[in-house]
Amino acid sequence: MKHKHIAKQFIQLPSKLLLTLTVVTTLFFYTEVSANASVDDVHEVADICMQANRILKDYALVGMGVDYHNPAKDLKKNLKLIEKEFKDLEGRDLGEKLHAEIIEIKESWQAMKSEFEKKPEKSKMHDLLKQVEKYTHRCYEVAEDLAKDSKVEGEHYVVLVAQLGMESQRIAAEYIAHAWGVEDPLYEGEIKEIISEVKGIIKELSNADDKLVSKEIKEKLAEVDKQFIAFSVMATSTSGRFMPSSAEKMASSLFQIIQEILKKEQELVEGKVSGYFLPIADEKTAGEIFRVITGIIYIDGGVTS
């Protein structure tokens, strides 16, 4: 009888395993789709926000006839990149609300895009500065919504670092437009506003828990702060001498450092989290998964749960 009982257990085991795997797979699937936004979605929207000001800066450089770093080539490359990233985002299941937000910022971008594809005109630059400023403000609101929806702790700080990348290009775009002769009575106020926003972002990042913003990143942020101050001194100089090539060099240096910080921040808060599978199961779901997995041991051992 003992042998028959063992045989019966081995005969039933595959069906129990199959049932368990089915339930566990279903529970993990539920866990996956319970969050709409992935960290990749956050990255792409944040990049779209950053690239808009890079394109604006390069537009002004091309208009001035400055060929340092080949701005015409970079402008075309980044226009294509934004199109690709919008296409990627539209192809994903982000839920009705987030999808509508993506469409909103895409339509705002499309309203400006055609101007960037034309020969740069000084008369268009002031309006483009204001349009891009408004666009990026809304763009980062959408990035924050995606970050919240991802349920990844610290993803907010990823968005903040990306904002620093945007500000590095924005201050350059403002300065180069000024050097081009674009009249704006609010120019000095705009530069002060950028520096104030940068200081606010750096302060928030520096005050964050070291688990979410490491000491190494905080040290690099201090360097970013110094470079922004140096840029603002040049941008507000009253000497009447403009250095657009130097501005591009400083902007590129800042952007590169911030990109390195951004990569480190992503690795820190996201770890090994896949872009499309986020560990956000609540306690009830996690407990159910654990009960089902361990339940097979009890059942096959002759104990029912």
Wavefront OBJ file of the C-alpha trace (Angstrom):
o trace
v 0.000 0.000 0.000
v 2.895 2.301 0.789
v 4.304 1.838 -2.716
v 0.905 2.488 -4.248
v 0.579 5.718 -2.234
v 3.993 6.907 -3.470
v 3.060 6.020 -7.021
v -0.188 7.948 -6.651
v 1.743 10.996 -5.461
v 4.073 10.881 -8.473
v 1.131 10.471 -10.829
v -0.619 13.513 -9.349
v 2.523 15.666 -9.117
v 2.651 16.793 -12.768
v -0.949 18.016 -12.669
v -0.287 19.853 -9.425
v 2.844 21.405 -10.896
v 0.921 22.429 -13.977
v -1.826 24.021 -11.889
v 0.719 25.805 -9.714
v 2.685 27.140 -12.675
v -0.533 28.354 -14.273
v -1.589 30.227 -11.158
v 1.892 31.666 -10.561
v 2.182 32.777 -14.190
v -1.209 34.457 -13.933
v -0.215 36.224 -10.733
v 3.064 37.441 -12.231
v 1.214 38.609 -15.328
v -1.138 40.550 -13.068
v 1.875 42.066 -11.343
v 3.358 43.136 -14.659
v 0.304 44.853 -16.099
v -0.718 46.536 -12.852
v 1.811 49.279 -13.719
v 1.475 50.921 -17.113
v 4.707 52.886 -17.333
v 8.110 51.249 -17.538
v 11.403 52.878 -16.673
v 12.154 52.904 -20.414
v 9.064 55.055 -20.957
v 10.315 57.527 -18.360
v 13.744 57.623 -20.016
v 12.349 58.301 -23.468
v 10.036 61.110 -22.384
v 12.823 62.705 -20.329
v 15.127 62.463 -23.349
v 12.490 64.043 -25.594
v 12.341 66.964 -23.151
v 16.141 67.347 -23.143
v 16.568 67.101 -26.910
v 14.124 69.947 -27.635
v 16.511 72.508 -26.135
v 19.521 70.901 -27.819
v 17.755 71.309 -31.148
v 16.894 74.925 -30.310
v 20.542 75.634 -29.424
v 21.789 74.037 -32.654
v 19.186 75.963 -34.668
v 20.676 79.222 -33.350
v 24.255 78.061 -33.987
v 23.426 77.170 -37.597
v 21.704 80.531 -38.007
v 24.823 82.321 -36.782
v 27.064 80.298 -39.074
v 28.914 78.625 -36.174
v 30.092 75.163 -37.207
v 31.786 74.085 -33.964
v 30.661 70.497 -33.221
v 28.704 70.476 -36.524
v 25.358 71.741 -35.133
v 23.534 71.163 -38.453
v 24.302 67.454 -38.259
v 23.333 67.240 -34.578
v 20.078 69.099 -35.262
v 18.990 66.604 -37.927
v 20.077 63.628 -35.810
v 18.108 64.786 -32.770
v 15.018 65.587 -34.825
v 15.030 61.959 -35.985
v 15.658 60.740 -32.445
v 12.607 62.558 -31.068
v 10.432 61.109 -33.834
v 11.669 57.614 -33.019
v 11.044 58.037 -29.297
v 7.515 59.347 -29.831
v 6.825 56.404 -32.139
v 8.125 53.985 -29.491
v 5.913 55.533 -26.810
v 2.796 55.503 -28.989
v 3.267 51.789 -29.595
v 3.134 50.922 -25.901
v 0.185 50.261 -23.631
v 0.432 53.152 -21.171
v -3.227 53.382 -20.281
v -5.694 55.995 -21.451
v -4.489 58.917 -19.289
v -0.767 58.570 -19.962
v -1.343 57.855 -23.654
v -3.359 61.082 -23.914
v -0.498 63.008 -22.282
v 2.011 61.574 -24.741
v -0.214 62.607 -27.657
v -0.565 66.088 -26.113
v 3.186 66.760 -25.967
v 3.705 65.148 -29.375
v 1.200 67.540 -30.941
v 2.938 70.477 -29.240
v 6.243 69.253 -30.638
v 4.840 68.805 -34.142
v 3.684 72.442 -34.099
v 7.343 73.516 -33.709
v 9.134 70.783 -35.612
v 8.557 72.219 -39.089
v 10.448 75.408 -38.176
v 13.485 73.405 -37.102
v 13.498 71.657 -40.484
v 13.763 74.984 -42.328
v 16.663 77.373 -42.760
v 17.105 79.154 -39.405
v 15.712 82.680 -39.208
v 16.589 85.179 -36.490
v 13.033 86.564 -36.596
v 11.665 83.147 -35.534
v 14.092 82.547 -32.674
v 12.340 84.511 -29.925
v 9.020 82.743 -30.487
v 10.766 79.376 -30.617
v 12.477 80.077 -27.297
v 9.107 80.727 -25.656
v 7.433 77.755 -27.329
v 10.181 75.343 -26.313
v 10.160 76.684 -22.753
v 6.418 76.061 -22.459
v 6.746 72.682 -24.165
v 9.541 71.414 -21.905
v 7.664 72.511 -18.777
v 4.697 70.372 -19.783
v 6.986 67.621 -21.037
v 8.581 67.177 -17.619
v 5.174 67.107 -15.960
v 4.394 64.114 -18.176
v 7.763 62.536 -17.325
v 6.919 62.892 -13.623
v 3.516 61.261 -14.194
v 5.247 58.323 -15.860
v 7.784 58.131 -13.029
v 4.984 57.935 -10.447
v 3.150 55.312 -12.478
v 6.285 53.161 -12.726
v 6.175 52.612 -8.929
v 10.000 52.543 -8.920
v 11.216 54.346 -5.810
v 13.595 57.136 -6.748
v 12.498 57.417 -10.390
v 11.546 61.025 -9.590
v 15.266 61.733 -9.119
v 16.005 60.291 -12.559
v 13.624 62.886 -13.999
v 15.284 65.653 -11.964
v 18.736 64.773 -13.316
v 17.302 64.783 -16.841
v 15.954 68.270 -16.137
v 19.497 69.410 -15.394
v 20.456 68.120 -18.834
v 17.662 70.181 -20.357
v 18.698 73.310 -18.425
v 22.291 72.971 -19.670
v 21.000 73.259 -23.235
v 18.410 75.907 -22.403
v 20.969 78.334 -20.953
v 23.126 77.814 -24.041
v 20.166 78.404 -26.372
v 19.272 81.631 -24.526
v 22.853 82.903 -24.677
v 23.459 81.984 -28.310
v 20.166 83.607 -29.329
v 21.276 86.734 -27.456
v 24.635 86.624 -29.247
v 22.772 86.254 -32.548
v 21.055 89.558 -31.850
v 17.635 88.239 -30.828
v 16.034 90.973 -28.752
v 14.479 89.932 -25.455
v 14.055 92.477 -22.631
v 13.585 89.566 -20.222
v 16.880 87.897 -21.164
v 18.754 88.493 -17.893
v 15.698 87.409 -15.946
v 15.574 84.179 -17.975
v 19.209 83.393 -17.143
v 18.596 84.056 -13.438
v 15.505 81.846 -13.572
v 17.498 78.979 -15.105
v 20.192 79.235 -12.424
v 17.545 79.393 -9.695
v 15.846 76.268 -11.068
v 19.199 74.472 -11.343
v 20.072 75.305 -7.744
v 16.651 74.068 -6.601
v 17.091 70.769 -8.447
v 20.633 70.258 -7.153
v 19.504 71.060 -3.593
v 16.707 68.491 -3.777
v 19.035 65.845 -5.185
v 21.731 66.641 -2.617
v 19.241 66.326 0.258
v 17.901 62.980 -0.962
v 18.601 59.724 0.857
v 22.014 58.331 -0.142
v 20.242 55.111 -1.116
v 18.410 57.009 -3.852
v 21.068 59.588 -4.759
v 24.550 58.320 -3.913
v 27.357 60.364 -2.356
v 29.326 59.952 -5.588
v 26.467 61.502 -7.577
v 26.156 64.330 -5.041
v 29.852 65.134 -5.464
v 29.413 65.301 -9.234
v 26.373 67.552 -8.800
v 28.598 70.058 -6.965
v 30.769 70.217 -10.098
v 27.676 70.730 -12.250
v 26.626 73.603 -9.996
v 30.022 75.304 -10.445
v 29.850 74.966 -14.232
v 26.347 76.440 -14.348
v 27.527 79.442 -12.302
v 30.476 79.945 -14.681
v 28.079 79.765 -17.640
v 25.754 82.328 -16.047
v 28.678 84.747 -15.526
v 29.504 84.550 -19.233
v 25.836 84.769 -20.230
v 25.222 87.933 -18.199
v 28.471 89.683 -19.118
v 28.013 93.285 -20.300
v 31.301 93.453 -22.195
v 29.474 93.261 -25.523
v 31.735 90.423 -26.620
v 29.968 87.160 -27.430
v 31.524 83.696 -27.612
v 28.985 81.252 -29.118
v 31.618 78.566 -29.747
v 32.692 78.738 -26.107
v 29.041 78.535 -25.070
v 28.607 75.375 -27.140
v 31.770 73.918 -25.626
v 30.523 74.622 -22.089
v 27.049 73.295 -22.882
v 28.495 70.085 -24.334
v 30.744 69.588 -21.310
v 27.829 70.115 -18.926
v 25.579 67.801 -20.918
v 28.193 65.045 -20.952
v 28.706 65.202 -17.170
v 24.956 65.205 -16.577
v 24.504 62.234 -18.915
v 27.059 60.316 -16.838
v 25.191 61.265 -13.647
v 21.903 60.269 -15.264
v 23.265 56.821 -16.115
v 24.530 56.319 -12.555
v 21.213 57.478 -11.104
v 19.255 55.103 -13.344
v 21.460 52.188 -12.319
v 21.146 53.104 -8.642
v 17.355 53.392 -8.372
v 16.417 50.860 -11.022
v 19.042 48.204 -10.355
v 18.231 45.120 -12.391
v 14.600 46.097 -12.941
v 13.567 45.338 -16.500
v 12.025 48.136 -18.508
v 8.849 46.123 -18.978
v 8.602 44.077 -15.793
v 8.332 46.026 -12.593
v 8.294 44.427 -9.109
v 5.278 46.327 -7.833
v 3.074 43.575 -6.479
v 1.242 44.599 -3.328
v 1.516 42.556 -0.136
v -1.646 40.595 -0.856
v -0.436 39.590 -4.340
v 3.054 38.780 -3.100
v 1.589 36.688 -0.286
v -0.597 34.792 -2.734
v 2.417 34.013 -4.929
v 4.352 32.767 -1.911
v 1.401 30.657 -0.680
v 0.926 29.001 -4.058
v 4.618 28.263 -4.537
v 5.065 26.806 -1.065
v 1.641 25.139 -1.055
v 2.765 22.447 -3.469
v 5.324 21.298 -0.915
v 2.663 20.919 1.743
v 0.216 19.237 -0.610
v 2.713 16.781 -2.015
v 3.919 16.103 1.504
v 0.418 15.109 2.498
v -0.420 18.383 4.280
v -3.220 20.614 3.011
v -3.141 24.391 3.409
l 1 2 3 4 5 6 7 8 9 10 11 12 13 14 15 16 17 18 19 20 21 22 23 24 25 26 27 28 29 30 31 32 33 34 35 36 37 38 39 40 41 42 43 44 45 46 47 48 49 50 51 52 53 54 55 56 57 58 59 60 61 62 63 64 65 66 67 68 69 70 71 72 73 74 75 76 77 78 79 80 81 82 83 84 85 86 87 88 89 90 91 92 93 94 95 96 97 98 99 100 101 102 103 104 105 106 107 108 109 110 111 112 113 114 115 116 117 118 119 120 121 122 123 124 125 126 127 128 129 130 131 132 133 134 135 136 137 138 139 140 141 142 143 144 145 146 147 148 149 150 151 152 153 154 155 156 157 158 159 160 161 162 163 164 165 166 167 168 169 170 171 172 173 174 175 176 177 178 179 180 181 182 183 184 185 186 187 188 189 190 191 192 193 194 195 196 197 198 199 200 201 202 203 204 205 206 207 208 209 210 211 212 213 214 215 216 217 218 219 220 221 222 223 224 225 226 227 228 229 230 231 232 233 234 235 236 237 238 239 240 241 242 243 244 245 246 247 248 249 250 251 252 253 254 255 256 257 258 259 260 261 262 263 264 265 266 267 268 269 270 271 272 273 274 275 276 277 278 279 280 281 282 283 284 285 286 287 288 289 290 291 292 293 294 295 296 297 298 299 300 301 302 303 304 305
